[in-house]
Amino acid sequence: MLTNQSFSYVNINKEALAEQLNAKGTYYANVVMWTIIFSLPLSWLLDYLFASSDWSFLFMLRLLVAGISYGIYTYGYRLDWPYEKTIALFIGVNVFMHAYVCGHVSFYDVTAYFLLFSVFIFLVNITLFWKPIYPVVLCLFSYAVIGVTYYFRTSGENVQYLISRGGTVYLVLSSFSCLASYNRYLILKRDLAKNILIEEANNRLLSQNERISDQKYIIEESNRQLKVLNDYKNDTMNIMMHDFRNFNGSIKMSLDLLLAKQDNLTAEQKEIVQYIGASNEKLGYLSEKLGGTADKNEAKIDFNYEIFDIGPVVEKAVIGIASDAAQMKQINLQLHLSPTVMKVYLDKLFLNQLLFKLLSNTIRYAQSGSIITVHTNEINDKCIIEVVNVGKLIGKQKMDELFSKLQPHKNVKDALNSDDDLGLAVAKKLTETMGGTFAYNSEEKTGNYYRIEFASTH
């Protein structure tokens, strides 16, 4: 029993699907239009072989139609017409020419032209990616032109010659080409929709990986703070124990002196010796020392700066962290490291976090199949990290929006805990917090461009 295999478009981003459909249709439309224009010499050759008596007329007709077709292409391109409008007019003009030729040439030559027209309409319909209504309208239009042309040429006589000498073949092939165009449109549309769903799923996975990475770095930072707190606690306890031993020692010495002359003490004095008030003051002091450890764990990030070579850190971030994410979106990730050692004075933990956020978000907003290159250089005592995405532009306005999502009152630690789309904004904030500069741009000349600068240390 057959099951329903229909595809649901409910959860798909309609704008993204429309954009992909338009891009796919435009590509195939350009292929068909330029193929038809460049096939003009071949058409002249076929006219010379099959209808040499009408070759001069057909030569001028095809040249005129080619000029009109090119004019439609250039005019539609300049006015930014929808591709379906441009290709419909373009193919319509050529269909009119082929149909007119089939109705115009003699009965002895019409078979070859019906076969050529059948091949033309079939290849056009199985190559173009457009709505199924267009092939049907063009085929009906061609039937009408053939019929009207033949009627005016022969006054409607000997219609059986038109049918028997290739008309039936054209009718069958053109009809099947409409069915093939319909099936191809549905299949490609479904594939595009699936690709969009896969890309959205990959983006969600990147977001989850980013949040997991954020939690990992927060845990590492918390462990680092706990280690500092533990060291502080141990130092405090050592001091306390040392003071407490000295305190016990002094008490014992005093008691020993008093006990040595206990004959001079009354029973009440002996009892008072056992409850010396100084011990309470000392114990209070020790309590304050213990209470002071709670003030050490502050709700801010403490950077642990160290001097290290930034090259291996960038290499590890690209190869060890970002390569898997790039592979999911079929992105070509390239790394170009400077051959020189570039020393910086930074927090290595948060530099890793910065690079992960920058690379993962660059991949997230990059087009599938595009190229991302990562460069490191040292210029004028500045360590420079550049990330360039050659592909579909994000746009400067969209970039400004992404980099301004981090509110001024929100600190870096709160941002790392947030589920908002703050990856690029946090990367910029971390860069500036560690004393660097972060620049970005989105232009045809540079692509989607990100630049980080830190001062070099020699």
N, C-alpha and C positions, 0 to 999 in steps of 0.2 A: 504494500500500500504506500503510495506517495505521500510524503509529508510536506507541509508548507515551508518552502525555503525562501520566502520573501524576506528582504532585508529591511530592518527598522532604522529610520533616519531621525528618530525622536531625540536622541541624546547627543546628536552631532551639532557642532558649532556651525550654524547656517552660513555665517559670513565666511568662515574658512572654507567650507565646501564650495560655495559660490566662487570664491577666489581661485580654488584649485581647478574647478570646472572651466572657468574662463581661461586660465593659463594653459590647460591641456588643449582646449578648443583652438586657442590662438596659435599654438605651435603647429598643430596639424593643418590649420587653415593656411598658414604661411608655406608649409611644405607643398600643399596642393597648388596654390596660386603660382608659386615660382616654377613648379614642375610644368604646369600648363604653358606658362609664358616661354620657357626655354625649349619646349617641345614644338615650337612653331616651325623650325626648319624641317623636322621630321614630318609634320603635317603637309608641308609643301611637297616633299618627296613622295608621299603617299598619293597626293592629288595628281602628281605627274604620272605615277604608275597606273592609277585606277581610272582617272578621268582627264586624260591629256587634252581632250577637246575643250573642256571648261577650265583648263588650268589657270589661265590669266584671270578669269573672273574669281575663281576660288583663292588665287594668290592675293588679290586685293581685298577680298572679303575677310580672309584670315588675318591679314595685316591690320585691317581696320578694327576687327574684334580684339586683337592683341593689344592695340593701342588703347581702346576703350577699357579693356580689362586692367591694364597697367594704371590708367587714370583713376579707376575705381579704387585700386589698391593704395595709391599714393594719397588720394583725396581722403579716403577713410582713415589712413594712418595719421594724417595731419589734423583731422577733426576729431580724432580719438573715438571713432565709431565703435560700437560693440562688434566683436569679431563675427557674430552671426549675421549682422546686417551687411557687412562688407563681403563676406564669402557668399552670401545668398545672391547679392547683385552680381558678383564676379562669375559665379557658376551659372547664374541665370542667363547672362549674356552669351556664354559659351554653349550652354544647352540650346539656346535659340539658334545659334549658328549651326550646330550639328543637326538639329532637327530640320532647319531650313534646307541644308544641303541634302539631307535624306529625301526630302520632298521635291527637290529641284532637279537632281541628276537624273539621267535616263534610267530606264528599267534594267539595262544591261550592266550598269555600274552601281545600282542601288544596294545590291547584296553586300558588297565590300564596305560601303559606308554605314549600313545598318550594323555590321559586325564591329566596325570601328567605334560607332556610337555606343554600342552595347558594352564594349570594353571600357570606354571612357566613363560612362555613367556608373558601371559596376565598381571601377577602381576609386572613383570619387566618393561613392557612398560607403565603401568599406574602409576608406582612409580618414575621411572627415569625422570629427567628433562634434556633433550638433544634435539638436532635438529631432526626433523621428519625423516630425511634421514636415520639415524642409525637404527631405528626399521625396516624399509622397507628392508634395506640391510641384516640385521640379519635374518629376516623371509625368504627372498629369499635364503640366505645361508643355512638355515635349510632345506628348501625344496630340495635343491641340494644334501645335505649330506644324507638325508633320501632316496632319489631316487637312488643315487650311491651305498650306502650301501646295499639297498634291491636288486639292480640289480646284484651286485657281489655275493650276497648270494643265490639268486634264479634264476639267469640268466634271469630275467625279467618276470618270470611266475607268474600267480595268483596275478596280480596287483590289481584285484578287492577286494581281501582280505585286502590288505593294505588300500584301500579306505573305505571299508565298516566297518572295525574294528577300527575306530577312526581317520583315516586320514582326513576324511571330517570335523570332529569336530575340529581337530587341524587347518585345513586350514581356517575355518570360524572364530574361535576365534583369531588366530594370525592376520588375516586381520583386524578384528574389533579392536584388541589391537593397531595396527598401527594407525588407525583412532583416537582412544582415546588418544594415545600419542601425535598426532598432535594437537588435540583440547586442551589438557592440556598444551602443550608447549605455544600455543598462549595465553591462558587465563592467565597463570602465568607470561608470559613476559609482557602482558598488565598491570597486577596488579603491577608488579615491576616498570614499567614505571610510572604508576600513583603515586605510593609511592614516587618515585624520584621527580615528579612534586610537590607533596604535601610538601615534605621536602624542596624543593627549595622555594616554596611559604612561608613556615614557616620561612625559613632563611631570606627571604626578609622582612617578617613581623617583625622579630626580629631586623633587621637593621633599619626599620622605627621606631620601638619602641625606639631603642637606640638613633636615631636622635631626636625623640620627647623628650626623657629624657634629652638629651644634651641641647636642647633649653629651657627646663624647668629649668635646673640648671643655664643656662646662664641668663635667666630672673630673677631668684632668686638672682643671684650674682649682676645683674644690679640694681635690686630693693634695694639690700643691699647698693650698692655704692651710689644710689640716696638718700637713707636715710641719709647716712653719709654726702653727699653733701648738703642735705636739712638742716641737723643740723648745718653744717658749715655756710650755708647761713643765718640761723636764728641768730646764734651767731654774725656773721658779721653785720647783720642789727641792732641787739640790740646795738652793740658797736657804730655803725654809728649814730643811733638815740640818744644814750646817749651823744656822742660827739657833735652832732648837737644841742641838747638841751642846753648843756653847752655853746656852741658857741653862740647860740641865747641869752642865759642869760647874757653872758659877753658883747655882743653887746648892749643889752638893758640897762645894768648898765652903760656902757660908754655913751650911748646916753642920759640916764637920767642925768648924771653928766654934760654933755655938754649943755643939754637943760636947766638945772638949772641955767647955767650962759650964757644963750643965748644972753643976752644983750651985752656981750663982743665979740660976734661972728658977723662977717659980713655975708651978704647973701650968698656970695660965699663959705665961710667956712661951713655954714650950709648945703649947697648942697654937699660939699665934704664928710661930715660926713656920708651922706646917701650911699655913694659908697666906703666904706672902702675896700682896696685891700686884707686885710687879709681873708675876706670871700671867695674870689676866690681861695686862696691857700688851705683853708680848704675843699672847695668843690672838688678841684683837688685830695686832699688826699682821700676823700670819694670815688671818682671815681676809684682810684687805688685799694681801698679795694674791690669794686664790681668786678673789672676786675680780681682780684686774685682768685675768686671762679672758674673761668674756668680752672685753672691749677690743680684743685683738682681731676678732673675726668680723671685718667690716663688709658691707654690701657693695663693694666696688672691686674692679679688677685691678690687681697689682701686677704690673709687668715685671718680669724677671729678664732684664736685658743681659745679653752676652754677645761676644764677637764671634762671628762664624761666616763661612763662605755661603753666599746665597744661591749659587749655582746648583748644588746637590738638592737643596730644598725645593727649588723650582722644578727640577727634573723629577723628584719624587712625587710632587703634586700632579704633574702632567701625566707621568707614566703609571704611577700607582693609584691615583685617585680618579683623574678625569678620563682616562683612556676607555674605561668600561662604559661610562655615560656617553662618550662620543661614538662608541661602537653601536650602541642601541639605536642612535639616530643616523647611522651610516655617514658620520662626519669624519673627514680626513683631518686628523689632529697632528700638527707638525711642531717640532721643538727645535729651536735654534739657540744653543747656549753659547755665550761668549767664551773663548778659549782661556781668557785671563781669570785669575782668582779675584772675586769681588767680595771684600770683607764689609760686613755691616754690623751695626750695634743695635740689635733688635731682640724682641721676644720671639724665639723660634716657634713656640707653641701657637701664638696668635698670628704669626706670619703664615703658618700652615693653614690656619682657619681662614685667613684673608684670601689666600690663593684658591682654596677649595670653593669658597663662595663666588669668587670672580669667575673661575673656570666653569663651575656647574651652571651658573646663570647665563654665561655666554653660550654654552651648549644648549640650554633650555630655549633661548630666544633665537637660535640659529636655525636656518632652513636645512632640512634633511638633504644630505648629499653635498653640502657646502664644505669650505675649507677654513680651518681655524689654525693660525700660526702663533706660536709663543716665542718671543725674542727676549734675550737678556744682553745688556750692553752697559758699559761704564763710560760716561761722557762728563767731563768737567767735574770730577770728584762726585758724580751722582750715579748711583746704581739704578738702572732703568729696566723695568719689566713691561713689555708691550704685548698685548693680546689683540690680534686682528682677525676678524671674521669676514671672509670674502664670500658674499652671498646676498640674500635678500636683506635690505636695509631695515633696521628697526625704526629709524627716524629720530632726529634730534629732540623733537617734542616728546616722543615716547620715552626716550632716555632720560630727559629731565624729570619726567614723572616718576620713573623707577628710582632714580637717585635721590629724589626728595621725599620718599615715603617715610623716612625715619624722622619723627618729630623732634624738634630741638630739645624738648624736656626729657626725652627718652634716652637713657644711657645705653652703653654697648651691651652690658650684661642682660638688661631687660630685653633688648632687641634679639639677643641670641636665644632667649627663652620664648620668643614670640613665634606664632605660626603664620604671621603675615608674610606677604611677598616682599621681604626686605633684604634679600641677599645682596644685591648690588649696593644698596644704601649702607648696609652694615660693612661691606668691604671698604667702601670709601671712608666711613667713620673710623674703622680700625686703622686704616692707612694714616689718616690725619692725627689720630690719637697717639700713634707711635712716631710722630714727627715727619711723616712723608707727605707727598702730594699725589692727588688722584685726578687725572684728566680723562675725558671721553669725548667721542664725536661719532657722527654717523653721516657720511657723505659718499657720493659715488667714487670720489678719488681715493678715499682712505678705507672705505667699508665701515663696518662697525668696529670702532677703534677704542681701546682702553690702554692707559699709560699710568704706571706707578713709578714714583721716584723716591729713593731714600738716599741719605747722605752716606758716602763710602767712608770706611775706616781703614787707615793704613797702619 
